[in-house]
Structures are given as C-alpha cells and as structure tokens.
Amino acid sequence: MNGKLAVTAVVSLLVGLGLGYLLFSSEPAPAVAAAASPTPAPAPTIVVATPAPKAAAIDRPAPLPASAPVVNAPSSSPTPSAPTEPEPAAVALQEKVQDLERQLSIERAIRKGTEGERIEPPANLAPRFRDEKQLLTTFNQALKQAGFPGQVSNIDCTEHPCIVFGTGFGERGDLEKLKGQLGAYENDSFSTYGFGTGDGKKEHRFFGVAVMPESKGPPDEATQKRVSYRVNQMHEASKPSPPAPKP
C-alpha cells in the first residue's frame, strides 16, 4: 500500500516537472487570448466603387481675366491749326505754270495742223516697202538707166511711207521716165517732190519720192500732210550753205 503511494507520488512529481518544463521553456501565449474566448469578427462590408467618368482629351484653356478698359492719355502734340492762305509767290508760280501749259497745248495743236501725225506702217505691208537697201539699189539703177544725172542721197524709213531723197531729178514729167526702170516698184504709187537750188541746173535739183502700195487715187489728206512736212524738213537740211561774202 505504501509502496503504491510512493510510486504514485514519484510519477506525479515527474509529470509535474515535465509539464513545468514545457510550460516555462516555450513562449508565453497572450493573456487575452488565453483568458477570453474568441469573439466572432463582423462580416466585412463589400463596397463596389463606380469608376468616375474620364475627362475630355482636349484641355480647354482657362478663361483670361477681363482686362481693364484702356483710357488713352491726352496727346501732348498741339492741335493742328486751320490751313493758312498760300503765299503770293506760290500763287504767282502756279498761275505761271498753268499759262505755260496752255501755251504748250496751243503749240501742239498748231504743229498737228502743219506737220500732221506720225504714220505707222500697216500690218500687211509688203517687205519691199520697208527695205532701205532694196530701195537704194533700185532707184540708183533706175536713175542711171533713165539718163538722169542724179543719185540717191538718203532714205527715210522712220515712218510710213519710206521716202527716197536725192539730187538731179524732180522736174515735171521725170517720174514717168523713171517708172519703167523701177522693177518691183514699177506699179506702186508715188508722191514726188522736186526743188531747184536757184541756178536752174538739173544736177542741183533736190527730190523726194514717197513709195507706197498701189492705190486707185491719191493718198489721203493726213498722209499727204505728213509726207510734205517730212520732205520739206529734209530739203531745208540739204540746202547748200550760202557763199561767204566777198571781203
């Protein structure tokens, strides 16, 4: 009996020592967890977040602040005065200019009446009527073949018609003798002008022949006026110088 009690006491001691070792050698558990029973946690609330609408891709500029009204400062420049009357000298000069313009207009009208107006060649004019070289050769040969002691001195084709100038030809009836020798120009129209030098000798005569396309009648008045002016101008320029006075 006593032996069983002793064995029981020994076993109890060993068991207590083992339990104490296990209890004190491991980390102590939290006191709250050991003392109180676990409380069930409340069920989590699920919140579904609705995505916010996306902003527009294009950024709009922020409105500018309204600017304050600009008040123009009064100008420091003086107010222009009323126009003054022109000086007497300026008035006189203006009147002089106007008078010269009137005189020039009158002179132009007079010159137009005496000189005529420049005549341009027609668009369909045959080339021979503007060929100075052909005119020169043809008229010099014709003068020689017709027996005239003259020659061409100048040909003016600056306007229409061309005018052949020379000496030793130009008396009444001379053109009829010459036309048969003019080749390509034989059947064309001519206006002939002849001037004597004053001594009555044929070799000193001056002539001008305007060569134009064939026509049934004489040239129109405007052409006659202009050709006469050109011939007279050349005649004046071709006059020999007067003899020097004897000492």
SERO-993914 format. One record per atom (N, C-alpha, C): residue in one letter; chain; atom name; x, y, z. Coordinates in steps of 0.02 Angstrom, whole numbers. Layout:
N
 residuo cadena atomo   east  north     up
       a      A    CA      X      Y      Z
...
END
This chain:
247
 residuo cadena atomo   east  north     up
       m      A     N     41    -60      0
       m      A    CA      0      0      0
       m      A     C     42     60      0
       n      A     N     89     62     45
       n      A    CA    134    119     50
       n      A     C    179    122    -11
       g      A     N    195     65    -37
       g      A    CA    237     65    -98
       g      A     C    201     94   -157
       k      A     N    137     81   -166
       k      A    CA     97    110   -221
       k      A     C     93    184   -214
       l      A     N     83    207   -151
       l      A    CA     79    279   -140
       l      A     C    143    313   -158
       a      A     N    199    279   -141
       a      A    CA    264    309   -157
       a      A     C    275    313   -230
       v      A     N    255    260   -266
       v      A    CA    262    260   -340
       v      A     C    219    313   -370
       t      A     N    158    317   -342
       t      A    CA    112    369   -369
       t      A     C    139    437   -359
       a      A     N    168    450   -299
       a      A    CA    196    516   -284
       a      A     C    253    533   -330
       v      A     N    295    481   -344
       v      A    CA    353    492   -388
       v      A     C    330    509   -459
       v      A     N    280    471   -482
       v      A    CA    254    482   -551
       v      A     C    224    552   -556
       s      A     N    186    571   -505
       s      A    CA    155    638   -506
       s      A     C    207    692   -508
       l      A     N    262    680   -470
       l      A    CA    315    730   -470
       l      A     C    348    737   -537
       l      A     N    360    680   -568
       l      A    CA    392    681   -634
       l      A     C    347    715   -687
       v      A     N    284    698   -683
       v      A    CA    236    729   -730
       v      A     C    233    804   -719
       g      A     N    233    826   -656
       g      A    CA    231    898   -642
       g      A     C    293    933   -666
       l      A     N    351    900   -655
       l      A    CA    413    930   -680
       l      A     C    413    937   -755
       g      A     N    389    884   -789
       g      A    CA    388    887   -863
       g      A     C    341    941   -888
       l      A     N    283    945   -855
       l      A    CA    236    997   -877
       l      A     C    265   1066   -864
       g      A     N    297   1073   -806
       g      A    CA    326   1139   -791
       g      A     C    379   1158   -840
       y      A     N    419   1107   -859
       y      A    CA    472   1122   -909
       y      A     C    443   1145   -975
       l      A     N    389   1108   -996
       l      A    CA    358   1126  -1060
       l      A     C    327   1194  -1057
       l      A     N    296   1210   -998
       l      A    CA    261   1275   -992
       l      A     C    310   1331   -990
       f      A     N    363   1327   -954
       f      A    CA    409   1382   -945
       f      A     C    462   1387   -998
       s      A     N    474   1333  -1036
       s      A    CA    525   1337  -1089
       s      A     C    497   1366  -1152
       s      A     N    433   1363  -1167
       s      A    CA    402   1391  -1228
       s      A     C    379   1462  -1215
       e      A     N    368   1501  -1271
       e      A    CA    347   1571  -1265
       e      A     C    278   1574  -1235
       p      A     N    267   1622  -1190
       p      A    CA    201   1627  -1158
       p      A     C    150   1650  -1207
       a      A     N     93   1623  -1208
       a      A    CA     36   1643  -1252
       a      A     C      7   1706  -1227
       p      A     N    -22   1745  -1269
       p      A    CA    -53   1809  -1246
       p      A     C   -107   1795  -1195
       a      A     N   -107   1839  -1146
       a      A    CA   -152   1829  -1090
       a      A     C   -224   1838  -1110
       v      A     N   -234   1885  -1156
       v      A    CA   -303   1898  -1175
       v      A     C   -331   1839  -1212
       a      A     N   -288   1809  -1256
       a      A    CA   -312   1753  -1295
       a      A     C   -327   1694  -1250
       a      A     N   -287   1686  -1196
       a      A    CA   -298   1630  -1153
       a      A     C   -357   1641  -1107
       a      A     N   -368   1704  -1088
       a      A    CA   -419   1717  -1038
       a      A     C   -488   1720  -1068
       a      A     N   -494   1753  -1127
       a      A    CA   -561   1764  -1156
       a      A     C   -571   1720  -1215
       s      A     N   -632   1703  -1226
       s      A    CA   -649   1662  -1283
       s      A     C   -652   1706  -1345
       p      A     N   -633   1679  -1402
       p      A    CA   -632   1722  -1464
       p      A     C   -702   1745  -1481
       t      A     N   -706   1812  -1500
       t      A    CA   -769   1844  -1521
       t      A     C   -772   1843  -1597
       p      A     N   -825   1819  -1623
       p      A    CA   -828   1815  -1697
       p      A     C   -826   1885  -1727
       a      A     N   -783   1893  -1778
       a      A    CA   -774   1959  -1813
       a      A     C   -834   1974  -1856
       p      A     N   -853   2038  -1860
       p      A    CA   -911   2056  -1903
       p      A     C   -896   2043  -1977
       a      A     N   -947   2025  -2012
       a      A    CA   -939   2011  -2084
       a      A     C   -916   2073  -2121
       p      A     N   -866   2068  -2162
       p      A    CA   -841   2128  -2200
       p      A     C   -894   2155  -2248
       t      A     N   -897   2221  -2252
       t      A    CA   -944   2254  -2299
       t      A     C   -908   2266  -2365
       i      A     N   -938   2241  -2418
       i      A    CA   -907   2248  -2485
       i      A     C   -934   2311  -2518
       v      A     N   -889   2355  -2532
       v      A    CA   -907   2419  -2566
       v      A     C   -883   2416  -2638
       v      A     N   -930   2422  -2683
       v      A    CA   -913   2422  -2755
       v      A     C   -903   2494  -2777
       a      A     N   -842   2512  -2797
       a      A    CA   -826   2581  -2819
       a      A     C   -844   2590  -2891
       t      A     N   -885   2640  -2906
       t      A    CA   -904   2655  -2976
       t      A     C   -852   2701  -3007
       p      A     N   -822   2680  -3062
       p      A    CA   -768   2723  -3092
       p      A     C   -795   2791  -3114
       a      A     N   -758   2842  -3098
       a      A    CA   -778   2911  -3117
       a      A     C   -770   2920  -3192
       p      A     N   -814   2960  -3225
       p      A    CA   -807   2971  -3298
       p      A     C   -742   3006  -3314
       k      A     N   -712   2984  -3371
       k      A    CA   -647   3013  -3392
       k      A     C   -657   3083  -3418
       a      A     N   -607   3123  -3406
       a      A    CA   -610   3193  -3430
       a      A     C   -598   3196  -3504
       a      A     N   -621   3248  -3537
       a      A    CA   -611   3255  -3610
       a      A     C   -537   3259  -3625
       a      A     N   -519   3234  -3685
       a      A    CA   -448   3231  -3704
       a      A     C   -420   3300  -3718
       i      A     N   -464   3347  -3740
       i      A    CA   -439   3413  -3759
       i      A     C   -444   3458  -3698
       d      A     N   -388   3486  -3679
       d      A    CA   -388   3533  -3623
       d      A     C   -414   3600  -3646
       r      A     N   -459   3627  -3609
       r      A    CA   -486   3692  -3625
       r      A     C   -447   3745  -3586
       p      A     N   -425   3798  -3623
       p      A    CA   -387   3850  -3587
       p      A     C   -432   3886  -3537
       a      A     N   -401   3902  -3484
       a      A    CA   -438   3938  -3432
       a      A     C   -454   4008  -3457
       p      A     N   -513   4032  -3443
       p      A    CA   -531   4099  -3467
       p      A     C   -486   4152  -3437
       l      A     N   -466   4199  -3483
       l      A    CA   -422   4252  -3461
       l      A     C   -462   4303  -3420
       p      A     N   -431   4332  -3374
       p      A    CA   -467   4383  -3335
       p      A     C   -481   4444  -3378
       a      A     N   -539   4471  -3371
       a      A    CA   -558   4530  -3410
       a      A     C   -510   4587  -3395
       s      A     N   -484   4617  -3452
       s      A    CA   -436   4672  -3441
       s      A     C   -474   4736  -3427
       a      A     N   -441   4775  -3392
       a      A    CA   -472   4839  -3375
       a      A     C   -473   4884  -3436
       p      A     N   -524   4925  -3447
       p      A    CA   -526   4969  -3505
       p      A     C   -467   5017  -3506
       v      A     N   -439   5024  -3569
       v      A    CA   -381   5067  -3577
       v      A     C   -405   5138  -3592
       v      A     N   -383   5182  -3556
       v      A    CA   -402   5252  -3565
       v      A     C   -343   5287  -3597
       n      A     N   -353   5312  -3658
       n      A    CA   -299   5347  -3693
       n      A     C   -283   5412  -3657
       a      A     N   -219   5418  -3647
       a      A    CA   -196   5479  -3615
       a      A     C   -201   5537  -3665
       p      A     N   -217   5593  -3644
       p      A    CA   -221   5650  -3691
       p      A     C   -154   5663  -3724
       s      A     N   -156   5673  -3791
       s      A    CA    -94   5684  -3829
       s      A     C    -64   5751  -3810
       s      A     N      2   5749  -3810
       s      A    CA     37   5811  -3793
       s      A     C     50   5853  -3854
       s      A     N     38   5825  -3917
       s      A    CA     51   5864  -3977
       s      A     C     -2   5918  -3984
       p      A     N     17   5974  -4012
       p      A    CA    -31   6029  -4018
       p      A     C    -83   6015  -4070
       t      A     N   -141   6041  -4063
       t      A    CA   -196   6032  -4111
       t      A     C   -179   6069  -4175
       p      A     N   -185   6034  -4235
       p      A    CA   -167   6069  -4297
       p      A     C   -211   6131  -4307
       s      A     N   -176   6180  -4330
       s      A    CA   -211   6243  -4341
       s      A     C   -246   6243  -4408
       a      A     N   -289   6287  -4420
       a      A    CA   -326   6293  -4483
       a      A     C   -278   6309  -4540
       p      A     N   -291   6282  -4602
       p      A    CA   -246   6295  -4658
       p      A     C   -240   6369  -4672
       t      A     N   -178   6387  -4687
       t      A    CA   -165   6458  -4700
       t      A     C   -169   6472  -4775
       e      A     N   -178   6532  -4792
       e      A    CA   -181   6553  -4862
       e      A     C   -113   6545  -4895
       p      A     N   -109   6522  -4958
       p      A    CA    -44   6516  -4992
       p      A     C    -10   6583  -4999
       e      A     N     56   6581  -5001
       e      A    CA     94   6642  -5009
       e      A     C     83   6671  -5078
       p      A     N     88   6736  -5085
       p      A    CA     79   6767  -5152
       p      A     C    128   6739  -5204
       a      A     N    189   6724  -5183
       a      A    CA    238   6697  -5230
       a      A     C    216   6629  -5257
       a      A     N    188   6587  -5213
       a      A    CA    165   6521  -5234
       a      A     C    106   6527  -5282
       v      A     N     62   6574  -5268
       v      A    CA      5   6585  -5313
       v      A     C     28   6608  -5382
       a      A     N     76   6652  -5383
       a      A    CA    102   6677  -5447
       a      A     C    137   6621  -5486
       l      A     N    173   6578  -5451
       l      A    CA    207   6523  -5484
       l      A     C    157   6473  -5513
       q      A     N    105   6459  -5477
       q      A    CA     54   6413  -5502
       q      A     C     19   6442  -5564
       e      A     N      5   6506  -5563
       e      A    CA    -26   6538  -5622
       e      A     C     21   6536  -5682
       k      A     N     87   6543  -5670
       k      A    CA    136   6540  -5724
       k      A     C    137   6470  -5755
       v      A     N    135   6419  -5713
       v      A    CA    135   6350  -5739
       v      A     C     73   6337  -5781
       q      A     N     15   6359  -5757
       q      A    CA    -46   6350  -5795
       q      A     C    -44   6386  -5862
       d      A     N    -13   6445  -5863
       d      A    CA     -8   6482  -5926
       d      A     C     38   6446  -5975
       l      A     N     94   6418  -5950
       l      A    CA    139   6381  -5994
       l      A     C    105   6318  -6022
       e      A     N     65   6285  -5980
       e      A    CA     29   6226  -6004
       e      A     C    -21   6244  -6060
       r      A     N    -54   6301  -6053
       r      A    CA   -100   6324  -6106
       r      A     C    -62   6338  -6170
       q      A     N     -4   6371  -6165
       q      A    CA     35   6387  -6224
       q      A     C     60   6323  -6258
       l      A     N     81   6274  -6218
       l      A    CA    104   6211  -6247
       l      A     C     48   6175  -6283
       s      A     N    -12   6177  -6254
       s      A    CA    -69   6145  -6286
       s      A     C    -85   6178  -6353
       i      A     N    -81   6245  -6356
       i      A    CA    -93   6280  -6419
       i      A     C    -40   6264  -6470
       e      A     N     23   6260  -6448
       e      A    CA     77   6245  -6494
       e      A     C     70   6174  -6523
       r      A     N     49   6128  -6482
       r      A    CA     39   6060  -6506
       r      A     C    -16   6057  -6558
       a      A     N    -69   6095  -6547
       a      A    CA   -124   6096  -6596
       a      A     C   -101   6127  -6662
       i      A     N    -59   6180  -6658
       i      A    CA    -33   6211  -6720
       i      A     C     13   6163  -6757
       r      A     N     57   6130  -6720
       r      A    CA    103   6083  -6752
       r      A     C     65   6025  -6784
       k      A     N     13   6001  -6751
       k      A    CA    -26   5947  -6780
       k      A     C    -59   5969  -6845
       g      A     N    -80   6034  -6848
       g      A    CA   -110   6058  -6909
       g      A     C    -62   6066  -6966
       t      A     N      2   6081  -6952
       t      A    CA     51   6092  -7004
       t      A     C     94   6030  -7019
       e      A     N    109   5991  -6967
       e      A    CA    153   5934  -6975
       e      A     C    116   5868  -6986
       g      A     N     53   5866  -6966
       g      A    CA     18   5802  -6966
       g      A     C     41   5759  -6909
       e      A     N     19   5697  -6910
       e      A    CA     38   5649  -6857
       e      A     C     78   5591  -6886
       r      A     N    120   5564  -6846
       r      A    CA    162   5508  -6866
       r      A     C    119   5451  -6891
       i      A     N    140   5419  -6946
       i      A    CA    103   5364  -6976
       i      A     C    142   5299  -6966
       e      A     N    111   5249  -6937
       e      A    CA    142   5184  -6928
       e      A     C    130   5140  -6989
       p      A     N    177   5094  -7005
       p      A    CA    168   5050  -7062
       p      A     C    108   5004  -7053
       p      A     N     69   4991  -7105
       p      A    CA     14   4943  -7099
       p      A     C     40   4873  -7081
       a      A     N     -4   4833  -7051
       a      A    CA     17   4766  -7029
       a      A     C     33   4720  -7087
       n      A     N     -2   4728  -7143
       n      A    CA      7   4682  -7201
       n      A     C     50   4713  -7255
       l      A     N     93   4760  -7238
       l      A    CA    134   4794  -7288
       l      A     C    188   4746  -7314
       a      A     N    197   4746  -7381
       a      A    CA    248   4703  -7412
       a      A     C    318   4725  -7388
       p      A     N    364   4678  -7378
       p      A    CA    430   4695  -7351
       p      A     C    469   4745  -7394
       r      A     N    458   4745  -7460
       r      A    CA    498   4789  -7503
       r      A     C    486   4863  -7487
       f      A     N    429   4880  -7458
       f      A    CA    415   4950  -7443
       f      A     C    453   4974  -7381
       r      A     N    485   4929  -7344
       r      A    CA    525   4948  -7285
       r      A     C    598   4928  -7294
       d      A     N    617   4905  -7352
       d      A    CA    685   4882  -7365
       d      A     C    727   4939  -7393
       e      A     N    765   4973  -7351
       e      A    CA    805   5030  -7372
       e      A     C    858   5011  -7424
       k      A     N    889   4953  -7414
       k      A    CA    941   4932  -7461
       k      A     C    912   4920  -7531
       q      A     N    855   4887  -7535
       q      A    CA    824   4874  -7599
       q      A     C    802   4939  -7633
       l      A     N    775   4985  -7595
       l      A    CA    755   5050  -7623
       l      A     C    816   5088  -7649
       l      A     N    870   5089  -7612
       l      A    CA    930   5124  -7633
       l      A     C    957   5096  -7698
       t      A     N    964   5030  -7702
       t      A    CA    991   4998  -7762
       t      A     C    945   5009  -7823
       t      A     N    880   4999  -7812
       t      A    CA    832   5005  -7867
       t      A     C    829   5076  -7895
       f      A     N    827   5126  -7852
       f      A    CA    821   5195  -7877
       f      A     C    886   5220  -7909
       n      A     N    943   5201  -7883
       n      A    CA   1006   5222  -7914
       n      A     C   1014   5191  -7983
       q      A     N    995   5128  -7990
       q      A    CA    998   5096  -8056
       q      A     C    949   5127  -8105
       a      A     N    888   5143  -8080
       a      A    CA    837   5172  -8123
       a      A     C    858   5242  -8147
       l      A     N    887   5283  -8102
       l      A    CA    910   5349  -8122
       l      A     C    963   5344  -8176
       k      A     N   1008   5297  -8168
       k      A    CA   1062   5289  -8217
       k      A     C   1034   5265  -8283
       q      A     N    990   5214  -8282
       q      A    CA    962   5186  -8344
       q      A     C    917   5236  -8380
       a      A     N    883   5279  -8343
       a      A    CA    838   5329  -8374
       a      A     C    876   5391  -8397
       g      A     N    940   5395  -8384
       g      A    CA    981   5451  -8409
       g      A     C    980   5512  -8365
       f      A     N    963   5505  -8301
       f      A    CA    963   5563  -8256
       f      A     C   1031   5568  -8222
       p      A     N   1059   5629  -8221
       p      A    CA   1124   5638  -8188
       p      A     C   1116   5647  -8112
       g      A     N   1084   5601  -8081
       g      A    CA   1071   5608  -8009
       g      A     C   1084   5543  -7972
       q      A     N   1077   5546  -7908
       q      A    CA   1086   5487  -7866
       q      A     C   1049   5497  -7800
       v      A     N   1038   5440  -7766
       v      A    CA   1004   5441  -7701
       v      A     C   1053   5464  -7648
       s      A     N   1030   5511  -7607
       s      A    CA   1072   5536  -7552
       s      A     C   1050   5511  -7484
       n      A     N    986   5495  -7477
       n      A    CA    961   5474  -7411
       n      A     C    894   5439  -7420
       i      A     N    879   5392  -7376
       i      A    CA    814   5358  -7375
       i      A     C    788   5360  -7303
       d      A     N    728   5386  -7295
       d      A    CA    698   5393  -7228
       d      A     C    641   5343  -7221
       c      A     N    653   5291  -7181
       c      A    CA    601   5241  -7165
       c      A     C    582   5243  -7092
       t      A     N    594   5300  -7059
       t      A    CA    575   5305  -6988
       t      A     C    500   5303  -6979
       e      A     N    463   5322  -7031
       e      A    CA    390   5319  -7030
       e      A     C    366   5287  -7095
       h      A     N    302   5280  -7100
       h      A    CA    272   5257  -7163
       h      A     C    242   5318  -7199
       p      A     N    254   5324  -7265
       p      A    CA    294   5279  -7307
       p      A     C    368   5298  -7308
       c      A     N    410   5254  -7334
       c      A    CA    480   5271  -7344
       c      A     C    485   5324  -7398
       i      A     N    532   5371  -7388
       i      A    CA    542   5425  -7437
       i      A     C    614   5421  -7461
       v      A     N    622   5420  -7528
       v      A    CA    688   5418  -7560
       v      A     C    707   5490  -7577
       f      A     N    764   5512  -7551
       f      A    CA    789   5580  -7564
       f      A     C    851   5576  -7608
       g      A     N    860   5627  -7651
       g      A    CA    919   5630  -7693
       g      A     C    924   5695  -7731
       t      A     N    970   5697  -7777
       t      A    CA    982   5757  -7819
       t      A     C    981   5737  -7892
       g      A     N    972   5788  -7937
       g      A    CA    975   5777  -8010
       g      A     C    911   5750  -8040
       f      A     N    855   5756  -8005
       f      A    CA    792   5728  -8028
       f      A     C    735   5766  -7995
       g      A     N    677   5770  -8029
       g      A    CA    620   5801  -7996
       g      A     C    584   5852  -8036
       e      A     N    600   5860  -8099
       e      A    CA    562   5907  -8139
       e      A     C    496   5874  -8162
       r      A     N    451   5915  -8188
       r      A    CA    387   5890  -8211
       r      A     C    397   5838  -8267
       g      A     N    366   5781  -8261
       g      A    CA    371   5729  -8311
       g      A     C    428   5679  -8299
       d      A     N    472   5693  -8250
       d      A    CA    529   5649  -8238
       d      A     C    506   5581  -8212
       l      A     N    454   5580  -8172
       l      A    CA    432   5517  -8141
       l      A     C    410   5467  -8195
       e      A     N    375   5490  -8247
       e      A    CA    353   5444  -8299
       e      A     C    412   5413  -8335
       k      A     N    467   5448  -8342
       k      A    CA    527   5420  -8373
       k      A     C    561   5369  -8328
       l      A     N    552   5379  -8263
       l      A    CA    588   5336  -8215
       l      A     C    550   5272  -8199
       k      A     N    483   5273  -8201
       k      A    CA    443   5217  -8177
       k      A     C    458   5153  -8215
       g      A     N    473   5157  -8279
       g      A    CA    487   5097  -8318
       g      A     C    550   5062  -8297
       q      A     N    591   5093  -8257
       q      A    CA    655   5064  -8235
       q      A     C    655   5042  -8161
       l      A     N    598   5045  -8129
       l      A    CA    596   5032  -8056
       l      A     C    583   4960  -8037
       g      A     N    578   4915  -8084
       g      A    CA    572   4844  -8069
       g      A     C    512   4827  -8026
       a      A     N    524   4801  -7965
       a      A    CA    470   4779  -7920
       a      A     C    426   4836  -7899
       y      A     N    449   4898  -7904
       y      A    CA    410   4957  -7882
       y      A     C    374   4991  -7941
       e      A     N    378   4962  -8000
       e      A    CA    353   4996  -8059
       e      A     C    279   5013  -8055
       n      A     N    239   4970  -8027
       n      A    CA    166   4980  -8025
       n      A     C    142   5007  -7958
       d      A     N    188   5027  -7914
       d      A    CA    168   5054  -7849
       d      A     C    149   5128  -7856
       s      A     N    125   5157  -7802
       s      A    CA    105   5227  -7801
       s      A     C    162   5270  -7775
       f      A     N    169   5331  -7803
       f      A    CA    223   5376  -7783
       f      A     C    195   5446  -7773
       s      A     N    224   5481  -7725
       s      A    CA    214   5553  -7716
       s      A     C    282   5585  -7725
       t      A     N    289   5625  -7778
       t      A    CA    354   5653  -7797
       t      A     C    357   5727  -7783
       y      A     N    414   5749  -7754
       y      A    CA    425   5820  -7738
       y      A     C    493   5840  -7767
       g      A     N    495   5897  -7801
       g      A    CA    558   5922  -7829
       g      A     C    571   5994  -7812
       f      A     N    633   6011  -7796
       f      A    CA    653   6079  -7777
       f      A     C    716   6098  -7816
       g      A     N    717   6158  -7842
       g      A    CA    778   6184  -7875
       g      A     C    820   6223  -7827
       t      A     N    885   6224  -7841
       t      A    CA    931   6261  -7798
       t      A     C    935   6334  -7815
       g      A     N    903   6355  -7871
       g      A    CA    902   6426  -7887
       g      A     C    941   6443  -7949
       d      A     N    987   6398  -7970
       d      A    CA   1026   6415  -8029
       d      A     C    998   6382  -8092
       g      A     N    943   6342  -8085
       g      A    CA    910   6312  -8142
       g      A     C    944   6252  -8172
       k      A     N    997   6229  -8143
       k      A    CA   1033   6171  -8170
       k      A     C   1004   6107  -8139
       k      A     N    994   6058  -8183
       k      A    CA    962   5995  -8161
       k      A     C   1002   5960  -8107
       e      A     N   1068   5959  -8114
       e      A    CA   1109   5923  -8065
       e      A     C   1104   5952  -7995
       h      A     N   1076   6011  -7990
       h      A    CA   1069   6042  -7925
       h      A     C    998   6037  -7897
       r      A     N    958   5998  -7930
       r      A    CA    889   5990  -7907
       r      A     C    887   5938  -7851
       f      A     N    841   5949  -7805
       f      A    CA    831   5904  -7748
       f      A     C    762   5872  -7755
       f      A     N    758   5806  -7742
       f      A    CA    694   5772  -7749
       f      A     C    680   5728  -7689
       g      A     N    616   5714  -7681
       g      A    CA    593   5666  -7631
       g      A     C    536   5625  -7660
       v      A     N    541   5559  -7656
       v      A    CA    490   5514  -7684
       v      A     C    466   5468  -7628
       a      A     N    402   5474  -7611
       a      A    CA    371   5429  -7561
       a      A     C    343   5369  -7598
       v      A     N    364   5309  -7575
       v      A    CA    345   5247  -7609
       v      A     C    292   5211  -7567
       m      A     N    233   5199  -7598
       m      A    CA    177   5170  -7562
       m      A     C    145   5114  -7605
       p      A     N    107   5070  -7573
       p      A    CA     72   5018  -7612
       p      A     C     25   5049  -7664
       e      A     N     12   5011  -7717
       e      A    CA    -30   5035  -7771
       e      A     C   -100   5054  -7745
       s      A     N   -126   5110  -7769
       s      A    CA   -193   5133  -7750
       s      A     C   -225   5166  -7811
       k      A     N   -290   5170  -7810
       k      A    CA   -327   5197  -7867
       k      A     C   -328   5273  -7867
       g      A     N   -315   5304  -7811
       g      A    CA   -316   5376  -7807
       g      A     C   -258   5403  -7768
       p      A     N   -255   5468  -7758
       p      A    CA   -200   5498  -7720
       p      A     C   -205   5479  -7646
       p      A     N   -151   5487  -7609
       p      A    CA   -153   5472  -7537
       p      A     C   -203   5516  -7501
       d      A     N   -225   5493  -7443
       d      A    CA   -273   5532  -7404
       d      A     C   -239   5596  -7378
       e      A     N   -281   5641  -7354
       e      A    CA   -256   5707  -7333
       e      A     C   -204   5702  -7278
       a      A     N   -215   5657  -7228
       a      A    CA   -168   5651  -7173
       a      A     C   -100   5628  -7197
       t      A     N    -99   5580  -7244
       t      A    CA    -35   5555  -7271
       t      A     C      0   5610  -7311
       q      A     N    -36   5646  -7352
       q      A    CA     -6   5699  -7392
       q      A     C     25   5753  -7347
       k      A     N    -10   5771  -7293
       k      A    CA     15   5822  -7248
       k      A     C     80   5799  -7214
       r      A     N     81   5737  -7192
       r      A    CA    140   5713  -7157
       r      A     C    199   5704  -7204
       v      A     N    187   5678  -7264
       v      A    CA    241   5669  -7312
       v      A     C    270   5736  -7334
       s      A     N    227   5786  -7346
       s      A    CA    250   5853  -7366
       s      A     C    294   5884  -7311
       y      A     N    274   5874  -7249
       y      A    CA    314   5901  -7194
       y      A     C    383   5868  -7192
       r      A     N    386   5803  -7199
       r      A    CA    449   5768  -7196
       r      A     C    495   5787  -7254
       v      A     N    467   5795  -7313
       v      A    CA    507   5815  -7370
       v      A     C    535   5885  -7361
       n      A     N    493   5931  -7338
       n      A    CA    516   5999  -7326
       n      A     C    571   6002  -7274
       q      A     N    565   5962  -7222
       q      A    CA    616   5960  -7171
       q      A     C    683   5937  -7200
       m      A     N    680   5885  -7241
       m      A    CA    742   5860  -7271
       m      A     C    770   5910  -7321
       h      A     N    726   5943  -7358
       h      A    CA    750   5993  -7406
       h      A     C    787   6049  -7371
       e      A     N    759   6073  -7316
       e      A    CA    793   6127  -7279
       e      A     C    861   6104  -7253
       a      A     N    864   6042  -7230
       a      A    CA    928   6017  -7204
       a      A     C    979   6005  -7259
       s      A     N    956   5995  -7321
       s      A    CA   1001   5978  -7377
       s      A     C   1023   6039  -7417
       k      A     N    997   6097  -7401
       k      A    CA   1016   6156  -7440
       k      A     C   1090   6172  -7430
       p      A     N   1123   6189  -7485
       p      A    CA   1194   6207  -7478
       p      A     C   1202   6272  -7439
       s      A     N   1257   6277  -7405
       s      A    CA   1271   6338  -7367
       s      A     C   1279   6397  -7414
       p      A     N   1254   6455  -7395
       p      A    CA   1263   6514  -7439
       p      A     C   1337   6532  -7446
       p      A     N   1354   6559  -7504
       p      A    CA   1426   6577  -7513
       p      A     C   1447   6631  -7465
       a      A     N   1509   6626  -7445
       a      A    CA   1536   6676  -7398
       a      A     C   1541   6743  -7432
       p      A     N   1525   6797  -7397
       p      A    CA   1529   6863  -7428
       p      A     C   1602   6880  -7447
       k      A     N   1609   6915  -7503
       k      A    CA   1675   6935  -7525
       k      A     C   1702   6990  -7480
       p      A     N   1766   6985  -7466
       p      A    CA   1796   7037  -7423
       p      A     C   1797   7105  -7458
END
